C-alpha cells in the first residue's frame, strides 16, 4: 500500500523510464519470456530437423552397404 502511494508522487515518476499506473499483465518480463521460449522452440526444431536428416542419410547409406555385402557374398 505504501509502495503504490510512493509511485504516484510526481517526484518518483521521473525516476523511472516507464511509469504505469496499473500493473502489467503482459509486461516486459512476459514479453521477453515469450520471445525466449519462441526462439528456444525454433532452435530446437532446427536441431531436431538436422538430426533427423542426418539419421535418414546414415540409414540409406547403411542399407546400401548391406546390399553390397549381400551381393559380395553371393559372388563368392
Biotite code that builds the C-alpha atoms (Angstrom):
import biotite.structure as struc

atoms = struc.array([
    struc.Atom([0.000, 0.000, 0.000], chain_id="A", res_id=1, res_name="UNK", atom_name="CA", element="C"),
    struc.Atom([2.790, 2.398, 0.894], chain_id="A", res_id=2, res_name="UNK", atom_name="CA", element="C"),
    struc.Atom([4.712, 1.482, -2.252], chain_id="A", res_id=3, res_name="UNK", atom_name="CA", element="C"),
    struc.Atom([1.764, 2.341, -4.520], chain_id="A", res_id=4, res_name="UNK", atom_name="CA", element="C"),
    struc.Atom([1.429, 5.761, -2.835], chain_id="A", res_id=5, res_name="UNK", atom_name="CA", element="C"),
    struc.Atom([5.143, 6.414, -3.298], chain_id="A", res_id=6, res_name="UNK", atom_name="CA", element="C"),
    struc.Atom([4.953, 5.578, -7.009], chain_id="A", res_id=7, res_name="UNK", atom_name="CA", element="C"),
    struc.Atom([2.114, 8.048, -7.563], chain_id="A", res_id=8, res_name="UNK", atom_name="CA", element="C"),
    struc.Atom([4.097, 11.036, -6.302], chain_id="A", res_id=9, res_name="UNK", atom_name="CA", element="C"),
    struc.Atom([5.369, 13.307, -9.100], chain_id="A", res_id=10, res_name="UNK", atom_name="CA", element="C"),
    struc.Atom([8.983, 13.251, -7.915], chain_id="A", res_id=11, res_name="UNK", atom_name="CA", element="C"),
    struc.Atom([9.272, 9.450, -8.166], chain_id="A", res_id=12, res_name="UNK", atom_name="CA", element="C"),
    struc.Atom([7.700, 9.320, -11.616], chain_id="A", res_id=13, res_name="UNK", atom_name="CA", element="C"),
    struc.Atom([10.787, 10.974, -13.027], chain_id="A", res_id=14, res_name="UNK", atom_name="CA", element="C"),
    struc.Atom([12.997, 8.194, -11.662], chain_id="A", res_id=15, res_name="UNK", atom_name="CA", element="C"),
    struc.Atom([11.501, 5.525, -13.920], chain_id="A", res_id=16, res_name="UNK", atom_name="CA", element="C"),
    struc.Atom([11.801, 5.430, -17.691], chain_id="A", res_id=17, res_name="UNK", atom_name="CA", element="C"),
    struc.Atom([8.281, 3.999, -17.985], chain_id="A", res_id=18, res_name="UNK", atom_name="CA", element="C"),
    struc.Atom([5.550, 4.622, -15.458], chain_id="A", res_id=19, res_name="UNK", atom_name="CA", element="C"),
    struc.Atom([2.406, 2.507, -15.385], chain_id="A", res_id=20, res_name="UNK", atom_name="CA", element="C"),
    struc.Atom([-0.470, 3.257, -13.034], chain_id="A", res_id=21, res_name="UNK", atom_name="CA", element="C"),
    struc.Atom([-1.894, -0.230, -13.411], chain_id="A", res_id=22, res_name="UNK", atom_name="CA", element="C"),
    struc.Atom([0.056, -3.493, -13.068], chain_id="A", res_id=23, res_name="UNK", atom_name="CA", element="C"),
    struc.Atom([1.084, -5.015, -16.354], chain_id="A", res_id=24, res_name="UNK", atom_name="CA", element="C"),
    struc.Atom([-0.431, -8.279, -17.425], chain_id="A", res_id=25, res_name="UNK", atom_name="CA", element="C"),
    struc.Atom([1.818, -8.551, -20.456], chain_id="A", res_id=26, res_name="UNK", atom_name="CA", element="C"),
    struc.Atom([4.800, -6.525, -19.389], chain_id="A", res_id=27, res_name="UNK", atom_name="CA", element="C"),
    struc.Atom([8.460, -6.564, -20.385], chain_id="A", res_id=28, res_name="UNK", atom_name="CA", element="C"),
    struc.Atom([9.162, -9.698, -18.352], chain_id="A", res_id=29, res_name="UNK", atom_name="CA", element="C"),
    struc.Atom([6.370, -11.671, -20.013], chain_id="A", res_id=30, res_name="UNK", atom_name="CA", element="C"),
    struc.Atom([7.284, -10.457, -23.492], chain_id="A", res_id=31, res_name="UNK", atom_name="CA", element="C"),
    struc.Atom([10.937, -11.400, -23.002], chain_id="A", res_id=32, res_name="UNK", atom_name="CA", element="C"),
    struc.Atom([9.852, -14.791, -21.654], chain_id="A", res_id=33, res_name="UNK", atom_name="CA", element="C"),
    struc.Atom([7.640, -15.402, -24.675], chain_id="A", res_id=34, res_name="UNK", atom_name="CA", element="C"),
    struc.Atom([10.341, -14.330, -27.118], chain_id="A", res_id=35, res_name="UNK", atom_name="CA", element="C"),
    struc.Atom([12.941, -16.554, -25.442], chain_id="A", res_id=36, res_name="UNK", atom_name="CA", element="C"),
    struc.Atom([10.533, -19.506, -25.490], chain_id="A", res_id=37, res_name="UNK", atom_name="CA", element="C"),
    struc.Atom([9.802, -18.879, -29.176], chain_id="A", res_id=38, res_name="UNK", atom_name="CA", element="C"),
    struc.Atom([13.477, -18.730, -30.077], chain_id="A", res_id=39, res_name="UNK", atom_name="CA", element="C"),
    struc.Atom([14.146, -21.841, -27.976], chain_id="A", res_id=40, res_name="UNK", atom_name="CA", element="C"),
    struc.Atom([11.425, -23.769, -29.787], chain_id="A", res_id=41, res_name="UNK", atom_name="CA", element="C"),
    struc.Atom([12.700, -22.519, -33.130], chain_id="A", res_id=42, res_name="UNK", atom_name="CA", element="C"),
    struc.Atom([16.302, -23.573, -32.488], chain_id="A", res_id=43, res_name="UNK", atom_name="CA", element="C"),
    struc.Atom([15.194, -26.903, -31.016], chain_id="A", res_id=44, res_name="UNK", atom_name="CA", element="C"),
    struc.Atom([13.165, -27.543, -34.156], chain_id="A", res_id=45, res_name="UNK", atom_name="CA", element="C"),
    struc.Atom([16.139, -26.713, -36.349], chain_id="A", res_id=46, res_name="UNK", atom_name="CA", element="C"),
    struc.Atom([18.387, -29.059, -34.360], chain_id="A", res_id=47, res_name="UNK", atom_name="CA", element="C"),
    struc.Atom([15.850, -31.881, -34.455], chain_id="A", res_id=48, res_name="UNK", atom_name="CA", element="C"),
    struc.Atom([15.443, -31.409, -38.212], chain_id="A", res_id=49, res_name="UNK", atom_name="CA", element="C"),
    struc.Atom([19.219, -31.604, -38.721], chain_id="A", res_id=50, res_name="UNK", atom_name="CA", element="C"),
    struc.Atom([19.495, -34.705, -36.547], chain_id="A", res_id=51, res_name="UNK", atom_name="CA", element="C"),
    struc.Atom([16.611, -36.397, -38.372], chain_id="A", res_id=52, res_name="UNK", atom_name="CA", element="C"),
    struc.Atom([18.080, -35.613, -41.796], chain_id="A", res_id=53, res_name="UNK", atom_name="CA", element="C"),
    struc.Atom([21.494, -36.959, -40.832], chain_id="A", res_id=54, res_name="UNK", atom_name="CA", element="C"),
    struc.Atom([19.853, -40.069, -39.377], chain_id="A", res_id=55, res_name="UNK", atom_name="CA", element="C"),
    struc.Atom([17.994, -40.683, -42.638], chain_id="A", res_id=56, res_name="UNK", atom_name="CA", element="C"),
    struc.Atom([21.178, -40.200, -44.677], chain_id="A", res_id=57, res_name="UNK", atom_name="CA", element="C"),
    struc.Atom([23.076, -42.680, -42.498], chain_id="A", res_id=58, res_name="UNK", atom_name="CA", element="C"),
    struc.Atom([20.192, -45.132, -42.696], chain_id="A", res_id=59, res_name="UNK", atom_name="CA", element="C"),
    struc.Atom([20.173, -45.113, -46.511], chain_id="A", res_id=60, res_name="UNK", atom_name="CA", element="C"),
    struc.Atom([23.981, -45.435, -46.607], chain_id="A", res_id=61, res_name="UNK", atom_name="CA", element="C"),
    struc.Atom([23.808, -48.401, -44.232], chain_id="A", res_id=62, res_name="UNK", atom_name="CA", element="C"),
    struc.Atom([21.160, -50.088, -46.405], chain_id="A", res_id=63, res_name="UNK", atom_name="CA", element="C"),
    struc.Atom([23.373, -49.631, -49.486], chain_id="A", res_id=64, res_name="UNK", atom_name="CA", element="C"),
    struc.Atom([26.350, -51.142, -47.663], chain_id="A", res_id=65, res_name="UNK", atom_name="CA", element="C"),
    struc.Atom([24.254, -54.121, -46.537], chain_id="A", res_id=66, res_name="UNK", atom_name="CA", element="C"),
    struc.Atom([23.112, -54.700, -50.116], chain_id="A", res_id=67, res_name="UNK", atom_name="CA", element="C"),
    struc.Atom([26.725, -54.549, -51.365], chain_id="A", res_id=68, res_name="UNK", atom_name="CA", element="C"),
    struc.Atom([27.756, -57.085, -48.705], chain_id="A", res_id=69, res_name="UNK", atom_name="CA", element="C"),
    struc.Atom([24.936, -59.446, -49.753], chain_id="A", res_id=70, res_name="UNK", atom_name="CA", element="C"),
    struc.Atom([25.962, -59.122, -53.411], chain_id="A", res_id=71, res_name="UNK", atom_name="CA", element="C"),
    struc.Atom([29.625, -59.716, -52.482], chain_id="A", res_id=72, res_name="UNK", atom_name="CA", element="C"),
    struc.Atom([28.742, -62.901, -50.548], chain_id="A", res_id=73, res_name="UNK", atom_name="CA", element="C"),
    struc.Atom([26.670, -64.242, -53.462], chain_id="A", res_id=74, res_name="UNK", atom_name="CA", element="C"),
    struc.Atom([29.545, -63.757, -55.913], chain_id="A", res_id=75, res_name="UNK", atom_name="CA", element="C"),
    struc.Atom([31.911, -65.959, -53.897], chain_id="A", res_id=76, res_name="UNK", atom_name="CA", element="C"),
])
